Amino acid sequence: MNKQLLGIIVLLIGNLLFTISTIFIKTLDIGFIYLITIQLSSMLIPSLIYIYFKDPDFKLLSIFKQEQLYVAVFSCIYYLFGNLSYKLLPLSLAVPYSMLYPIVILFISPIINKIKITKLSQYISDIILFIGICCFIVTGIQNAKTSNKYHTIFGFIFGFIGIISGALAIIYTAKAKIYTKHNTTFKDTIKSKLHNHNNHNNHNNNSNNNNSNNKSLKKIPPKNIKDIAYLFSVQLLNSSLLSFIVFLVLSIILYLIPNKNIQDLIKLHIPKVIFNKNIDFSFISILKPFLIFFMFSYIGNIGFTIGNTYINPQIFGGLLYINIIYSVLLGYFVLNEPINNIKIIGCIIIIIGILYKFYINNPQQNNILN
């Protein structure tokens, strides 16, 4: 199977799982800080187990170096502010609003990666997608008029911070280096492993293949890199470890703050959802959201990481907008949210924008791993 096609299929599944996880963030009756701490643990613990099972010599502190540290910091900011936006805004507004971050990636990535954009037609597709998002934002704002105005204001502010930080986390994820003796980047390591596999299949063709094979083997010491799943686990560890530590500390602080002081903070119009202490510390009550987020957040993030690695960056950015279509369908069937004509028009515009991205980028010729 073509690597990019595989990436697209896995990304679509990962996007669906991610969108479902946002519904649980809105609906589970657990305090926000506690809930995100559990969500992060559902990604951190499996990643740690898998990494140390495959590589007992893995150096945990290596993920706090150079680009890995940027991934950790920006991911932490995203988990805090991005998820607060999901919690405060209606689903019909929160998901489309958050999907502005692929457009942010389009403008920020060339600056960070020092790449010149030569195809102005790439912006046309993003303008189309932006118009589609505006349809949902208009509908969401109309629905938000009946809710707490301070929640809407804070939701927009927190969402904007989440959009910027999420975009930066994604950009630096592709640049982040993996713990190997040669400290290669994540995408270069994937390329080397796939290249090594192809050369191995043609080992007896000629001596040139053997020389190429030896070069690629140097990039991936078998002692450290056992399979691609290991690399994805490292990336999830990069994005979740610091965030988990921060949220664990916040959970402890929240637990120790007297209720009287919390009421004083709420009087300042700070969203009370931030200070929600509701939680049952029994094992079963903790295990339930842990398993939910493991199924939807952990597995969803793996699909997202695979897509970010295998798919042409422009197509990858376009496919992320599928989350909006998912949110409309899930909102209708799960949360009983209405679908109006503006939402239908928005869905059609977004589908057109995604198809246009495929057309101008020709995925068969722009596979980033070839």
Secondary structure as UniProt FT lines:
FT   HELIX           3..27
FT   HELIX           32..54
FT   TURN            56..57
FT   HELIX           60..64
FT   HELIX           66..77
FT   HELIX           78..82
FT   HELIX           83..88
FT   HELIX           91..98
FT   TURN            99..100
FT   HELIX           101..113
FT   HELIX           121..144
FT   TURN            145..146
FT   HELIX           149..175
FT   TURN            181..182
FT   HELIX           186..201
FT   TURN            202..205
FT   HELIX           207..219
FT   TURN            222..224
FT   HELIX           228..256
FT   HELIX           259..266
FT   TURN            267..269
FT   HELIX           272..275
FT   HELIX           283..293
FT   HELIX           294..298
FT   HELIX           299..310
FT   HELIX           313..319
FT   TURN            320..321
FT   HELIX           322..333
FT   HELIX           341..361
FT   TURN            363..365
FT   TURN            368..369
//
